[in-house]
Amino acid sequence: SAPTTSAPPPPSPEIEILSSKAVNPLSEFPHMRDQCATFPFSDVPVSFCKNCYCYLCDVKVSECKDWEKHCKADSKKVEWQKARHNIKHPNSPLQQPED
């Protein structure tokens, strides 16, 4: 009988980094603002590096239209996780009430 071959997995919209020579990935690769190694979040949240992304909008901080408000978004806090969900899924029946 003929050998069977499996189809390759469907492409993923996520990026997967397989190898790197970066000294510190949290400064050299795209990252959420609250995880920036260049400008510690606890110092001045409004500051950002060229690789920072807005946690709520999923765009580069330099492109975020509400950065003055969004700069405070902390991915570890439930209220910001709910806000992110609501922005990413505005018509979802599972809207998360913001406290």
Buried (B, 14 or more C-beta within 10 A) or exposed (E): EEEEEEEEEEEEEEEEEEEEEEEEBBBBEEBBBBBBBBBEBEEEBEBBBEBBBBBBBEEBBEEBEEBEEBBBBBBEEEEBBBBBBBBEEEEEEEEBEEE
